[in-house]
Amino acid sequence: MSSVLEERLTDVAKWYDYHSRRVPVDNIPARLQFQGKAIDCLLELLAIAALDIKRLEGNKGRNEHLWLPNGIEIKGDIKRFG
């Protein structure tokens, strides 16, 4: 049985292949929008992979939050960058 990550990766790869050739090279705003969506998809795939790794490593119950390097503190809304 395939995992959620494998299914989502297949979907994203098909989407990217289909649309990457259809966005005109000289249409910069459309290319930026397409690449922005592609980055969003890659971040989603990384998040799914991180959850899979945590599950495989048996980290249940210890720390359910995102791993951060030592000394890093998150304050405020992490949806806003900067």
Backbone as CSV, one residue per row, in Angstrom:
resi,resn,N_x,N_y,N_z,CA_x,CA_y,CA_z,C_x,C_y,C_z
1,MET,0.844,-1.181,0.000,0.000,0.000,0.000,0.890,1.245,0.000
2,SER,0.552,2.195,-0.837,1.392,3.398,-0.910,1.020,4.380,0.195
3,SER,1.993,5.128,0.604,1.799,6.078,1.691,1.198,7.380,1.168
4,VAL,0.771,8.202,2.095,0.242,9.517,1.753,1.316,10.330,1.034
5,LEU,2.554,10.223,1.508,3.655,10.955,0.888,3.850,10.534,-0.567
6,GLU,3.853,9.239,-0.824,4.037,8.758,-2.193,2.909,9.213,-3.107
7,GLU,1.682,9.153,-2.615,0.530,9.581,-3.411,0.592,11.072,-3.712
8,ARG,0.910,11.856,-2.679,0.976,13.311,-2.858,2.143,13.686,-3.766
9,LEU,3.276,13.002,-3.630,4.434,13.261,-4.483,4.108,12.965,-5.946
10,THR,3.394,11.884,-6.192,2.971,11.546,-7.554,2.063,12.642,-8.115
11,ASP,1.108,13.100,-7.305,0.199,14.170,-7.742,0.961,15.445,-8.082
12,VAL,1.886,15.823,-7.211,2.652,17.057,-7.424,3.540,16.933,-8.656
13,ALA,4.167,15.779,-8.839,5.038,15.584,-10.010,4.238,15.684,-11.309
14,LYS,3.060,15.081,-11.345,2.205,15.173,-12.532,1.756,16.614,-12.771
15,TRP,1.343,17.286,-11.698,0.904,18.684,-11.807,2.038,19.562,-12.335
16,TYR,3.225,19.395,-11.767,4.366,20.206,-12.171,4.733,19.947,-13.631
17,ASP,4.791,18.686,-14.019,5.150,18.340,-15.391,4.141,18.921,-16.377
18,TYR,2.870,18.819,-16.053,1.825,19.326,-16.943,1.905,20.845,-17.100
19,HIS,2.028,21.540,-15.977,1.956,23.007,-16.012,3.277,23.701,-16.338
20,SER,4.402,23.061,-16.062,5.690,23.730,-16.282,5.916,24.060,-17.751
21,ARG,5.394,23.227,-18.643,5.567,23.470,-20.071,4.505,24.394,-20.652
22,ARG,3.472,24.693,-19.893,2.379,25.498,-20.415,2.429,26.965,-19.992
23,VAL,3.241,27.278,-19.008,3.388,28.672,-18.586,4.419,29.325,-19.504
24,PRO,4.025,30.377,-20.223,4.961,31.024,-21.149,6.197,31.573,-20.432
25,VAL,7.353,31.373,-21.030,8.616,31.805,-20.437,8.652,33.326,-20.268
26,ASP,8.043,34.061,-21.201,8.096,35.520,-21.150,7.021,36.129,-20.250
27,ASN,6.140,35.322,-19.679,5.105,35.830,-18.773,5.615,35.677,-17.332
28,ILE,6.382,36.659,-16.898,7.039,36.591,-15.585,6.038,36.483,-14.428
29,PRO,4.961,37.284,-14.394,4.016,37.136,-13.276,3.410,35.727,-13.185
30,ALA,3.073,35.137,-14.320,2.512,33.786,-14.312,3.550,32.768,-13.856
31,ARG,4.800,32.939,-14.283,5.868,32.026,-13.866,6.114,32.119,-12.370
32,LEU,6.105,33.340,-11.851,6.305,33.518,-10.411,5.170,32.883,-9.619
33,GLN,3.956,33.054,-10.102,2.814,32.456,-9.421,2.919,30.924,-9.454
34,PHE,3.269,30.375,-10.599,3.433,28.930,-10.732,4.533,28.415,-9.804
35,GLN,5.658,29.093,-9.793,6.768,28.637,-8.950,6.454,28.802,-7.463
36,GLY,5.680,29.831,-7.123,5.237,29.988,-5.738,4.363,28.822,-5.300
37,LYS,3.450,28.393,-6.182,2.610,27.232,-5.866,3.456,25.972,-5.765
38,ALA,4.464,25.843,-6.620,5.348,24.679,-6.573,6.101,24.625,-5.244
39,ILE,6.577,25.765,-4.772,7.272,25.809,-3.482,6.322,25.428,-2.353
40,ASP,5.076,25.913,-2.406,4.089,25.524,-1.399,3.908,24.009,-1.366
41,CYS,3.846,23.392,-2.544,3.691,21.937,-2.624,4.906,21.221,-2.041
42,LEU,6.094,21.726,-2.327,7.308,21.102,-1.792,7.362,21.195,-0.268
43,LEU,6.933,22.331,0.271,6.894,22.477,1.730,5.897,21.498,2.344
44,GLU,4.770,21.310,1.678,3.792,20.330,2.151,4.390,18.927,2.152
45,LEU,5.113,18.570,1.090,5.745,17.259,1.010,6.797,17.076,2.106
46,LEU,7.555,18.125,2.375,8.549,18.052,3.455,7.885,17.844,4.810
47,ALA,6.762,18.521,5.033,6.048,18.366,6.297,5.522,16.940,6.455
48,ILE,4.978,16.384,5.386,4.490,15.000,5.438,5.657,14.049,5.704
49,ALA,6.788,14.272,5.043,7.966,13.430,5.254,8.467,13.540,6.693
50,ALA,8.471,14.746,7.244,8.923,14.933,8.627,8.020,14.176,9.597
51,LEU,6.723,14.206,9.367,5.805,13.454,10.226,6.040,11.954,10.101
52,ASP,6.281,11.489,8.879,6.576,10.069,8.673,7.850,9.655,9.411
53,ILE,8.865,10.483,9.350,10.133,10.188,10.030,9.934,10.149,11.541
54,LYS,9.191,11.122,12.065,8.927,11.133,13.504,8.194,9.867,13.924
55,ARG,7.235,9.459,13.110,6.463,8.253,13.408,7.372,7.024,13.391
56,LEU,8.251,6.938,12.401,9.154,5.797,12.294,10.179,5.756,13.421
57,GLU,10.619,6.931,13.865,11.616,6.994,14.929,11.006,6.786,16.306
58,GLY,9.692,6.769,16.381,9.041,6.533,17.668,9.057,7.735,18.584
59,ASN,8.955,8.940,18.055,8.980,10.153,18.875,7.620,10.498,19.470
60,LYS,6.691,9.597,19.415,5.357,9.879,19.936,5.430,10.191,21.425
61,GLY,4.801,11.279,21.808,4.716,11.630,23.208,5.840,12.498,23.727
62,ARG,6.986,12.478,23.090,8.100,13.277,23.607,7.957,14.738,23.202
63,ASN,7.996,15.000,21.926,7.898,16.379,21.459,7.130,16.371,20.138
64,GLU,5.896,16.813,20.195,5.047,16.798,19.005,5.201,18.064,18.172
65,HIS,6.073,18.977,18.594,6.239,20.235,17.875,7.368,20.148,16.857
66,LEU,7.403,21.107,15.976,8.446,21.186,14.962,9.811,21.309,15.626
67,TRP,10.788,20.583,15.093,12.145,20.667,15.630,12.752,22.014,15.289
68,LEU,13.468,22.596,16.219,14.148,23.866,15.994,15.605,23.739,16.430
69,PRO,16.517,24.410,15.725,17.914,24.411,16.169,18.032,25.051,17.558
70,ASN,19.078,24.681,18.288,19.287,25.257,19.625,19.386,26.766,19.551
71,GLY,18.739,27.444,20.474,18.825,28.897,20.546,17.785,29.632,19.719
72,ILE,17.005,28.943,18.914,15.995,29.590,18.085,14.693,29.686,18.881
73,GLU,14.093,30.855,18.874,12.811,31.049,19.526,11.816,31.588,18.513
74,ILE,10.614,31.077,18.550,9.557,31.530,17.659,8.597,32.376,18.475
75,LYS,8.378,33.601,18.006,7.446,34.502,18.683,6.465,35.034,17.650
76,GLY,5.207,35.071,18.018,4.219,35.657,17.121,3.722,34.675,16.082
77,ASP,3.146,35.225,15.048,2.527,34.447,13.985,3.600,33.926,13.030
78,ILE,3.761,32.596,12.941,4.790,32.050,12.060,4.322,31.986,10.615
79,LYS,3.077,32.363,10.360,2.588,32.405,8.977,3.128,33.626,8.246
80,ARG,3.572,34.623,8.976,4.145,35.829,8.369,5.654,35.700,8.403
81,PHE,6.273,35.954,7.279,7.724,35.818,7.173,8.360,37.176,7.362
82,GLY,9.395,37.253,8.203,10.126,38.496,8.339,9.887,39.236,9.598
